[in-house]
C-alpha cells in the first residue's frame, strides 16, 4: 500500500524571520504541493523544538484526508503517536468520508531529551475574548492549581484571515505588544499558510494552532489553546473539543484546553473592567476591516451585548452601540452562533435582565436562526441522499 511521507525541511532565514516547514510526498519521492510552514521571529529561534511533533499535529487532517499509512522522517513523541491513534478514530466516527483512521510511524520515536518546564506556557492569542480571558485568569491567579506562567502569546497570521492583510496584522501586533509586555508576556507573531493546505479548514483550526504553540516546546512545556466553547453546551463535533484536544499532547509538551468551564458572557464579565482588554479586544472576522471590530457582524454584536450585561458600557475597542434593529437583523448561520446567543439569554436570566427590550430582540434573532438552521440541515440531508444515490 502507498505511504504518505512527511519530510521536515531544514529551517530557512528570511529577513528577521525563520521559516520552519514540512512537506508531504509519495513513495516515489515526488513532493506534493502540500507544504505547511510557520514563520517565527528570529529572536525566538532558540525556543523551537527539533521534534517533528508540531507538524504531525498541524497536518493530521491532511494526513487523514489522504487515507494512507504515514511515515514521519524525524523524531516524534511516543505519547503523541499513542494519543493520535485515538484521535484519528474519534474524528473518523465524526467525519467518515473525510477522515480515515491512518497509521502513523516515525524514523525516531522518543521524547524531548530535555523537556521544558510545564509551569511555563505559551498561549494562543488574537485579541479576542477567549485569549484575554486565558491571560486574565492566569495573570491574576483565578485558575487554582492549574495556574501557569504565560511566557508568550502567539498571534498567528493566516488563521482568522488570509495573509493578504499583512499591514493590518502588523498594526494589530504593534497595538498589543507593549500592553502585553507590561503583563510580562511577549507577543510572538507567527505566520502560516494553513489555508493553502487541503484539509478540513474549520476542524484544522485547533490542530494547526496547537502545532504552532508546540513549536516553542524548547522553552515552554505547556500550550494554552483558549476554548471557544463551554462544557455547558459544547457542540460535538467541534473544531476544538475537550474530547480530543488533550490528545495533541506529547512527552515534552502538554496541550491544554483552557477556560471551557466558563460560558462566554461570564468570560466577558471577568474581563469587562480590565483596561487592556477594553482597549485592545478584537473579535471581528470582517474582511473589509481586518484585525479591527466592525460592530455589525454576529460576533461583534454578541460581544457588545456581553459587555452590556456586565459593565453596561461599550469598551473603547468598539466604535458604536448596538440597536435592537441590528440584533433582530443579525444572521445566525451556525450551531455555534445559536449557542452564543442562547448563552446571552442564559446570562440575562442569571442577572435578572431577561425582560429588557434588547433581550426580546435576541429571542427574535434566535427564532430566525433556528428556522435557517433547519432549512440548512434539510438541504444538506437532501444533498447527501442525492450523492449516495448517484455514487
The 8 nearest C-alpha neighbors of each residue, nearest first, counted from 0:
[[1, 2, 67, 68, 26, 3, 66, 69],
 [2, 0, 67, 26, 3, 68, 25, 69],
 [1, 3, 68, 67, 69, 26, 4, 25],
 [2, 4, 69, 25, 24, 67, 68, 70],
 [3, 5, 70, 24, 23, 69, 71, 25],
 [6, 4, 71, 23, 22, 72, 70, 7],
 [5, 7, 22, 72, 21, 8, 4, 23],
 [8, 6, 21, 20, 5, 72, 9, 73],
 [7, 9, 21, 20, 6, 10, 19, 22],
 [8, 10, 11, 7, 19, 20, 18, 21],
 [11, 9, 19, 18, 8, 17, 12, 20],
 [10, 12, 18, 17, 9, 13, 19, 16],
 [13, 11, 17, 16, 18, 14, 10, 15],
 [12, 14, 16, 15, 17, 11, 18, 38],
 [13, 15, 16, 12, 17, 41, 40, 11],
 [16, 14, 41, 13, 40, 17, 12, 42],
 [17, 15, 40, 41, 13, 39, 14, 12],
 [16, 18, 12, 39, 41, 38, 11, 13],
 [19, 17, 38, 11, 10, 37, 12, 20],
 [18, 20, 10, 37, 36, 38, 17, 11],
 [21, 19, 36, 8, 35, 7, 37, 18],
 [20, 22, 7, 6, 8, 35, 34, 36],
 [23, 21, 34, 6, 5, 33, 35, 24],
 [22, 24, 5, 4, 31, 33, 30, 6],
 [25, 23, 30, 4, 31, 29, 28, 3],
 [24, 26, 3, 27, 28, 29, 4, 2],
 [27, 25, 28, 2, 1, 24, 3, 4],
 [28, 26, 25, 29, 24, 30, 1, 2],
 [27, 29, 26, 25, 24, 30, 4, 31],
 [30, 28, 24, 27, 25, 31, 26, 23],
 [29, 31, 24, 23, 28, 32, 25, 22],
 [32, 30, 33, 24, 23, 29, 22, 34],
 [31, 33, 34, 30, 22, 23, 196, 24],
 [34, 32, 31, 196, 23, 22, 35, 197],
 [33, 35, 22, 21, 32, 36, 23, 20],
 [36, 34, 21, 20, 192, 33, 22, 193],
 [35, 37, 20, 19, 191, 192, 21, 34],
 [36, 38, 191, 19, 190, 18, 20, 39],
 [37, 39, 18, 190, 189, 17, 16, 19],
 [38, 40, 189, 16, 17, 41, 37, 188],
 [41, 39, 16, 42, 43, 15, 17, 38],
 [40, 42, 16, 44, 43, 15, 17, 39],
 [41, 43, 40, 44, 45, 15, 16, 39],
 [44, 42, 41, 45, 46, 40, 39, 47],
 [45, 43, 41, 46, 47, 42, 40, 17],
 [44, 46, 43, 47, 217, 42, 218, 48],
 [47, 45, 217, 218, 215, 44, 43, 48],
 [48, 46, 215, 214, 217, 44, 45, 216],
 [47, 49, 217, 50, 216, 214, 215, 46],
 [48, 50, 47, 51, 74, 217, 214, 111],
 [49, 51, 74, 48, 52, 75, 73, 53],
 [50, 52, 74, 75, 73, 53, 54, 55],
 [51, 53, 55, 75, 50, 54, 56, 76],
 [54, 52, 210, 56, 213, 55, 214, 51],
 [55, 53, 57, 56, 52, 51, 58, 210],
 [54, 56, 52, 58, 57, 53, 59, 51],
 [57, 55, 210, 54, 53, 59, 206, 58],
 [56, 58, 207, 210, 54, 206, 55, 59],
 [59, 57, 61, 55, 60, 56, 54, 62],
 [58, 60, 62, 61, 56, 57, 55, 63],
 [61, 59, 63, 62, 198, 58, 64, 203],
 [62, 60, 198, 64, 58, 59, 63, 197],
 [63, 61, 59, 65, 60, 64, 58, 66],
 [64, 62, 98, 99, 60, 66, 65, 61],
 [63, 65, 61, 98, 97, 62, 66, 60],
 [66, 64, 62, 63, 67, 61, 99, 3],
 [65, 67, 99, 63, 64, 101, 62, 68],
 [68, 66, 2, 65, 3, 101, 69, 1],
 [69, 67, 102, 2, 101, 103, 3, 70],
 [68, 70, 103, 3, 2, 4, 102, 67],
 [71, 69, 4, 104, 105, 103, 5, 3],
 [72, 70, 105, 5, 73, 4, 104, 106],
 [73, 71, 106, 6, 105, 5, 70, 7],
 [72, 74, 51, 106, 71, 107, 105, 75],
 [73, 75, 107, 50, 51, 108, 106, 109],
 [76, 74, 108, 52, 51, 50, 109, 105],
 [75, 77, 110, 79, 109, 78, 249, 108],
 [78, 76, 80, 79, 108, 109, 81, 75],
 [79, 77, 249, 81, 76, 80, 250, 82],
 [78, 80, 249, 82, 76, 81, 77, 248],
 [81, 79, 77, 83, 78, 82, 84, 76],
 [82, 80, 78, 84, 79, 83, 77, 85],
 [81, 83, 246, 79, 84, 85, 80, 78],
 [84, 82, 86, 80, 85, 81, 87, 79],
 [83, 85, 81, 82, 86, 87, 80, 88],
 [84, 86, 83, 88, 82, 87, 89, 81],
 [85, 87, 83, 89, 88, 84, 243, 90],
 [88, 86, 100, 90, 89, 85, 84, 83],
 [89, 87, 91, 100, 85, 86, 90, 92],
 [90, 88, 86, 92, 91, 87, 85, 93],
 [89, 91, 93, 87, 92, 88, 94, 86],
 [90, 92, 95, 98, 88, 94, 93, 89],
 [93, 91, 89, 90, 95, 94, 88, 98],
 [92, 94, 90, 91, 95, 236, 89, 98],
 [93, 95, 91, 96, 97, 98, 92, 90],
 [96, 94, 91, 98, 97, 92, 93, 99],
 [97, 95, 94, 98, 99, 91, 64, 93],
 [98, 96, 64, 94, 95, 99, 63, 91],
 [99, 97, 63, 91, 64, 95, 94, 96],
 [98, 100, 63, 66, 101, 91, 64, 97],
 [101, 99, 87, 88, 91, 63, 98, 102],
 [102, 100, 68, 99, 66, 63, 67, 103],
 [101, 103, 68, 69, 100, 104, 84, 67],
 [104, 102, 69, 70, 68, 101, 105, 80],
 [105, 103, 70, 71, 69, 102, 106, 80],
 [104, 106, 71, 107, 70, 72, 108, 75],
 [107, 105, 72, 73, 71, 74, 108, 104],
 [106, 108, 74, 105, 73, 109, 75, 72],
 [109, 107, 75, 77, 76, 74, 105, 106],
 [108, 110, 76, 77, 75, 107, 74, 111],
 [109, 111, 76, 250, 112, 251, 77, 108],
 [110, 112, 251, 114, 113, 250, 109, 76],
 [111, 113, 110, 114, 109, 251, 115, 250],
 [114, 112, 111, 115, 251, 217, 110, 116],
 [115, 113, 251, 111, 112, 116, 220, 217],
 [114, 116, 220, 219, 218, 217, 117, 113],
 [115, 117, 220, 118, 119, 219, 114, 218],
 [118, 116, 220, 221, 119, 115, 219, 120],
 [117, 119, 147, 116, 148, 120, 220, 221],
 [120, 118, 148, 219, 117, 116, 147, 149],
 [121, 119, 221, 149, 219, 222, 150, 148],
 [120, 122, 151, 222, 149, 150, 152, 219],
 [123, 121, 223, 152, 222, 153, 224, 124],
 [122, 124, 153, 224, 152, 154, 223, 225],
 [123, 125, 130, 154, 152, 153, 126, 122],
 [126, 124, 154, 127, 130, 123, 281, 155],
 [125, 127, 281, 280, 124, 130, 279, 131],
 [128, 126, 282, 281, 280, 130, 129, 125],
 [127, 129, 131, 130, 132, 267, 280, 126],
 [130, 128, 132, 225, 131, 127, 227, 133],
 [131, 129, 124, 133, 132, 127, 128, 225],
 [130, 132, 134, 128, 133, 129, 135, 127],
 [131, 133, 135, 129, 130, 134, 128, 266],
 [132, 134, 130, 131, 135, 136, 225, 137],
 [135, 133, 131, 132, 137, 136, 138, 130],
 [136, 134, 132, 138, 133, 137, 139, 131],
 [135, 137, 141, 139, 133, 140, 138, 134],
 [136, 138, 140, 146, 134, 139, 135, 142],
 [139, 137, 135, 136, 140, 134, 182, 148],
 [138, 140, 136, 137, 135, 141, 134, 142],
 [141, 139, 137, 136, 138, 142, 146, 143],
 [142, 140, 136, 139, 143, 137, 146, 135],
 [141, 143, 146, 145, 140, 136, 137, 144],
 [144, 142, 145, 146, 141, 140, 137, 136],
 [143, 145, 146, 142, 147, 140, 141, 137],
 [144, 146, 143, 142, 147, 137, 118, 141],
 [147, 145, 142, 144, 137, 143, 140, 148],
 [146, 148, 118, 119, 149, 120, 137, 145],
 [147, 149, 119, 120, 150, 118, 146, 137],
 [150, 148, 120, 121, 151, 119, 147, 184],
 [149, 151, 184, 121, 120, 148, 185, 119],
 [150, 152, 185, 121, 184, 149, 186, 153],
 [151, 153, 186, 122, 124, 123, 187, 121],
 [154, 152, 187, 123, 124, 188, 122, 186],
 [153, 155, 188, 124, 125, 189, 187, 152],
 [156, 154, 189, 190, 188, 153, 158, 157],
 [155, 157, 190, 158, 162, 189, 191, 154],
 [156, 158, 161, 162, 160, 191, 192, 190],
 [157, 159, 160, 156, 155, 193, 161, 204],
 [160, 158, 157, 284, 161, 156, 155, 125],
 [161, 159, 157, 158, 162, 156, 284, 289],
 [160, 162, 157, 163, 164, 158, 159, 156],
 [161, 163, 157, 164, 165, 156, 160, 192],
 [164, 162, 161, 165, 160, 166, 157, 167],
 [163, 165, 162, 167, 166, 168, 161, 289],
 [164, 166, 168, 163, 167, 162, 169, 156],
 [165, 167, 169, 168, 164, 170, 163, 171],
 [168, 166, 170, 164, 169, 165, 290, 171],
 [167, 169, 165, 171, 166, 170, 164, 172],
 [170, 168, 172, 166, 171, 167, 165, 173],
 [169, 171, 173, 167, 168, 172, 166, 174],
 [172, 170, 168, 174, 169, 173, 167, 290],
 [173, 171, 169, 175, 170, 174, 176, 168],
 [172, 174, 170, 171, 176, 175, 169, 177],
 [175, 173, 171, 172, 176, 170, 177, 279],
 [174, 176, 172, 173, 178, 177, 179, 171],
 [175, 177, 179, 173, 186, 178, 172, 174],
 [178, 176, 180, 179, 175, 181, 174, 173],
 [179, 177, 181, 180, 175, 176, 275, 182],
 [180, 178, 182, 184, 181, 176, 177, 175],
 [179, 181, 183, 184, 177, 182, 178, 185],
 [180, 182, 178, 179, 183, 177, 184, 176],
 [183, 181, 179, 180, 184, 178, 138, 185],
 [182, 184, 180, 181, 179, 185, 150, 149],
 [185, 183, 180, 179, 151, 150, 182, 149],
 [184, 186, 151, 180, 152, 187, 150, 179],
 [185, 187, 152, 176, 151, 153, 188, 184],
 [186, 188, 153, 152, 154, 185, 189, 151],
 [189, 187, 154, 153, 155, 186, 39, 190],
 [190, 188, 155, 39, 38, 154, 156, 187],
 [189, 191, 156, 38, 155, 37, 157, 188],
 [192, 190, 37, 157, 193, 36, 156, 38],
 [191, 193, 194, 195, 157, 36, 35, 190],
 [194, 192, 195, 191, 196, 157, 35, 158],
 [193, 195, 192, 196, 157, 200, 161, 158],
 [196, 194, 193, 192, 197, 33, 35, 34],
 [197, 195, 194, 33, 193, 198, 35, 61],
 [196, 198, 61, 195, 199, 33, 194, 200],
 [199, 197, 61, 60, 200, 196, 64, 203],
 [198, 200, 202, 201, 203, 60, 197, 61],
 [201, 199, 203, 202, 198, 204, 194, 197],
 [202, 200, 204, 203, 238, 199, 205, 237],
 [201, 203, 238, 204, 199, 200, 205, 237],
 [202, 204, 206, 200, 205, 201, 199, 207],
 [205, 203, 202, 201, 207, 206, 208, 200],
 [206, 204, 208, 203, 207, 239, 209, 238],
 [205, 207, 57, 203, 209, 208, 56, 204],
 [206, 208, 57, 210, 204, 209, 205, 203],
 [209, 207, 211, 205, 210, 206, 204, 212],
 [210, 208, 212, 206, 211, 207, 205, 213],
 [209, 211, 53, 207, 57, 213, 56, 208],
 [210, 212, 208, 209, 214, 213, 207, 53],
 [213, 211, 209, 214, 210, 222, 215, 208],
 [212, 214, 215, 216, 210, 211, 53, 209],
 [213, 215, 47, 211, 212, 216, 53, 48],
 [214, 216, 47, 213, 46, 217, 218, 212],
 [217, 215, 219, 213, 218, 48, 214, 220],
 [216, 218, 46, 48, 47, 215, 115, 219],
 [217, 219, 46, 216, 115, 215, 220, 47],
 [220, 218, 216, 120, 119, 115, 221, 215],
 [219, 221, 117, 115, 252, 116, 216, 119],
 [222, 220, 120, 253, 117, 252, 219, 254],
 [221, 223, 121, 254, 120, 122, 212, 255],
 [224, 222, 122, 255, 257, 225, 256, 121],
 [223, 225, 256, 123, 257, 122, 255, 226],
 [224, 226, 257, 129, 130, 223, 256, 133],
 [227, 225, 259, 257, 228, 258, 256, 224],
 [226, 228, 129, 225, 229, 259, 239, 263],
 [229, 227, 226, 233, 259, 230, 262, 232],
 [228, 230, 259, 262, 231, 233, 260, 261],
 [229, 231, 233, 260, 259, 232, 228, 261],
 [232, 230, 229, 233, 260, 262, 261, 228],
 [233, 231, 230, 229, 234, 338, 228, 262],
 [232, 234, 230, 229, 228, 231, 235, 237],
 [235, 233, 237, 236, 232, 335, 334, 228],
 [236, 234, 237, 233, 240, 93, 238, 239],
 [235, 237, 234, 93, 238, 240, 90, 239],
 [236, 238, 235, 239, 234, 240, 202, 233],
 [239, 237, 202, 201, 205, 204, 240, 203],
 [240, 238, 237, 205, 244, 241, 226, 202],
 [239, 241, 242, 243, 244, 237, 238, 235],
 [242, 240, 243, 244, 256, 245, 239, 259],
 [243, 241, 240, 244, 245, 246, 239, 89],
 [242, 244, 246, 241, 240, 245, 86, 247],
 [245, 243, 246, 241, 240, 247, 242, 239],
 [246, 244, 247, 254, 248, 243, 255, 241],
 [245, 247, 82, 244, 243, 248, 83, 86],
 [246, 248, 245, 244, 254, 79, 56, 249],
 [249, 247, 253, 254, 246, 245, 79, 252],
 [248, 250, 79, 78, 252, 76, 251, 253],
 [251, 249, 110, 78, 76, 252, 111, 79],
 [252, 250, 114, 111, 249, 110, 220, 115],
 [251, 253, 220, 249, 221, 248, 250, 216],
 [252, 254, 248, 221, 249, 222, 255, 220],
 [255, 253, 248, 222, 245, 247, 221, 223],
 [256, 254, 223, 257, 245, 222, 224, 253],
 [257, 255, 224, 226, 225, 223, 241, 244],
 [256, 258, 225, 226, 255, 259, 223, 224],
 [259, 257, 260, 226, 261, 225, 133, 256],
 [260, 258, 229, 226, 261, 230, 257, 228],
 [259, 261, 258, 229, 230, 262, 231, 257],
 [260, 262, 259, 229, 258, 265, 263, 266],
 [263, 261, 229, 265, 264, 266, 260, 342],
 [262, 264, 266, 265, 267, 261, 342, 339],
 [265, 263, 267, 305, 266, 262, 268, 343],
 [266, 264, 268, 267, 263, 262, 269, 261],
 [267, 265, 263, 269, 268, 264, 132, 261],
 [268, 266, 264, 270, 265, 269, 271, 305],
 [267, 269, 265, 309, 271, 266, 270, 264],
 [268, 270, 266, 267, 271, 265, 132, 272],
 [269, 271, 273, 267, 272, 268, 132, 266],
 [272, 270, 268, 267, 273, 269, 310, 306],
 [271, 273, 270, 274, 277, 310, 269, 276],
 [272, 274, 270, 276, 271, 275, 277, 269],
 [275, 273, 277, 276, 272, 278, 271, 270],
 [274, 276, 278, 277, 273, 279, 178, 280],
 [277, 275, 280, 279, 278, 274, 273, 131],
 [278, 276, 314, 274, 275, 315, 279, 280],
 [277, 279, 316, 275, 315, 276, 280, 274],
 [280, 278, 276, 316, 277, 275, 281, 126],
 [279, 281, 126, 276, 127, 277, 316, 278],
 [282, 280, 127, 126, 283, 292, 291, 279],
 [281, 283, 127, 299, 292, 298, 280, 284],
 [284, 282, 292, 285, 299, 281, 298, 291],
 [283, 285, 286, 159, 289, 282, 160, 290],
 [286, 284, 287, 283, 288, 289, 293, 296],
 [287, 285, 289, 288, 284, 160, 290, 283],
 [286, 288, 285, 289, 293, 284, 291, 290],
 [287, 289, 286, 291, 285, 290, 293, 292],
 [290, 288, 286, 291, 285, 287, 167, 284],
 [289, 291, 167, 171, 168, 288, 281, 292],
 [290, 292, 289, 288, 281, 283, 293, 282],
 [293, 291, 283, 294, 281, 317, 282, 299],
 [292, 294, 295, 291, 283, 288, 285, 296],
 [293, 295, 299, 292, 296, 300, 317, 319],
 [296, 294, 293, 299, 300, 297, 325, 321],
 [297, 295, 299, 298, 300, 294, 293, 329],
 [298, 296, 300, 299, 329, 301, 330, 295],
 [297, 299, 301, 300, 296, 302, 283, 282],
 [298, 300, 294, 302, 296, 301, 297, 283],
 [301, 299, 303, 297, 302, 298, 296, 295],
 [300, 302, 298, 304, 299, 303, 297, 305],
 [303, 301, 305, 299, 304, 300, 298, 306],
 [304, 302, 306, 300, 305, 301, 299, 307],
 [303, 305, 307, 301, 306, 302, 300, 308],
 [304, 306, 302, 264, 308, 303, 307, 267],
 [307, 305, 309, 303, 308, 304, 310, 311],
 [306, 308, 311, 304, 305, 309, 312, 310],
 [309, 307, 305, 306, 311, 304, 310, 347],
 [308, 310, 306, 268, 307, 311, 305, 271],
 [311, 309, 312, 306, 307, 271, 308, 272],
 [312, 310, 307, 309, 306, 308, 313, 304],
 [313, 311, 310, 307, 314, 306, 309, 303],
 [312, 314, 315, 306, 303, 317, 311, 320],
 [315, 313, 277, 316, 317, 312, 278, 306],
 [314, 316, 278, 317, 277, 313, 318, 279],
 [315, 317, 278, 314, 279, 280, 277, 318],
 [318, 316, 315, 319, 314, 292, 294, 313],
 [319, 317, 316, 294, 315, 320, 293, 292],
 [320, 318, 317, 321, 294, 313, 315, 314],
 [319, 321, 322, 313, 318, 303, 294, 317],
 [322, 320, 325, 300, 323, 319, 303, 326],
 [321, 323, 325, 324, 320, 326, 357, 327],
 [322, 324, 326, 325, 357, 360, 327, 321],
 [323, 325, 327, 322, 326, 328, 360, 321],
 [326, 324, 328, 322, 323, 327, 329, 321],
 [327, 325, 323, 329, 324, 328, 360, 361],
 [326, 328, 364, 324, 360, 325, 329, 363],
 [329, 327, 325, 326, 324, 330, 364, 323],
 [328, 330, 326, 327, 297, 325, 331, 364],
 [331, 329, 332, 328, 368, 297, 364, 367],
 [330, 332, 368, 336, 333, 337, 329, 297],
 [333, 331, 330, 336, 368, 372, 334, 371],
 [334, 332, 336, 335, 331, 337, 372, 368],
 [333, 335, 337, 336, 338, 332, 234, 372],
 [334, 336, 338, 333, 337, 339, 234, 228],
 [337, 335, 339, 333, 331, 334, 338, 332],
 [338, 336, 334, 340, 335, 339, 331, 341],
 [337, 339, 335, 341, 336, 340, 342, 334],
 [340, 338, 336, 342, 337, 341, 335, 343],
 [339, 341, 343, 342, 337, 338, 336, 344],
 [342, 340, 338, 344, 343, 339, 337, 345],
 [341, 343, 345, 339, 340, 344, 346, 338],
 [342, 344, 340, 346, 341, 345, 347, 264],
 [345, 343, 347, 341, 342, 346, 348, 340],
 [346, 344, 342, 348, 343, 347, 341, 349],
 [345, 347, 349, 343, 348, 344, 342, 350],
 [346, 348, 352, 344, 353, 350, 349, 345],
 [349, 347, 351, 353, 345, 346, 350, 352],
 [350, 348, 346, 347, 351, 345, 352, 353],
 [349, 351, 347, 348, 352, 346, 308, 353],
 [352, 350, 348, 349, 353, 347, 354, 346],
 [353, 351, 347, 354, 350, 355, 348, 349],
 [352, 354, 348, 347, 355, 351, 358, 344],
 [355, 353, 352, 356, 358, 359, 351, 357],
 [354, 356, 358, 357, 353, 352, 359, 347],
 [357, 355, 359, 358, 354, 360, 323, 353],
 [356, 358, 360, 359, 323, 355, 361, 326],
 [359, 357, 361, 360, 356, 355, 353, 362],
 [360, 358, 362, 356, 357, 361, 363, 355],
 [359, 361, 357, 363, 327, 358, 362, 323],
 [360, 362, 358, 364, 359, 363, 326, 365],
 [363, 361, 365, 359, 360, 364, 366, 358],
 [362, 364, 360, 366, 365, 361, 327, 359],
 [365, 363, 327, 361, 367, 362, 366, 368],
 [364, 366, 368, 362, 363, 367, 369, 361],
 [365, 367, 369, 363, 368, 364, 362, 370],
 [368, 366, 364, 370, 365, 369, 371, 363],
 [367, 369, 331, 365, 371, 370, 366, 364],
 [368, 370, 372, 366, 371, 367, 365, 373],
 [371, 369, 373, 367, 372, 368, 374, 366],
 [370, 372, 368, 374, 369, 373, 375, 367],
 [371, 373, 369, 375, 370, 374, 368, 376],
 [374, 372, 376, 370, 375, 371, 377, 369],
 [375, 373, 371, 377, 372, 376, 378, 370],
 [374, 376, 378, 372, 373, 377, 371, 379],
 [375, 377, 373, 379, 378, 374, 372, 380],
 [376, 378, 380, 374, 375, 379, 373, 381],
 [379, 377, 375, 381, 380, 376, 374, 382],
 [380, 378, 382, 376, 377, 381, 375, 383],
 [379, 381, 377, 383, 378, 382, 376, 384],
 [380, 382, 384, 378, 383, 379, 385, 377],
 [383, 381, 385, 379, 384, 380, 386, 378],
 [382, 384, 386, 380, 385, 381, 387, 379],
 [385, 383, 381, 387, 382, 386, 380, 388],
 [384, 386, 382, 388, 383, 387, 381, 389],
 [385, 387, 383, 389, 384, 388, 390, 382],
 [386, 388, 390, 384, 385, 389, 383, 382],
 [389, 387, 385, 386, 390, 384, 383, 382],
 [390, 388, 386, 387, 385, 384, 383, 382],
 [389, 387, 388, 386, 385, 384, 383, 382]]
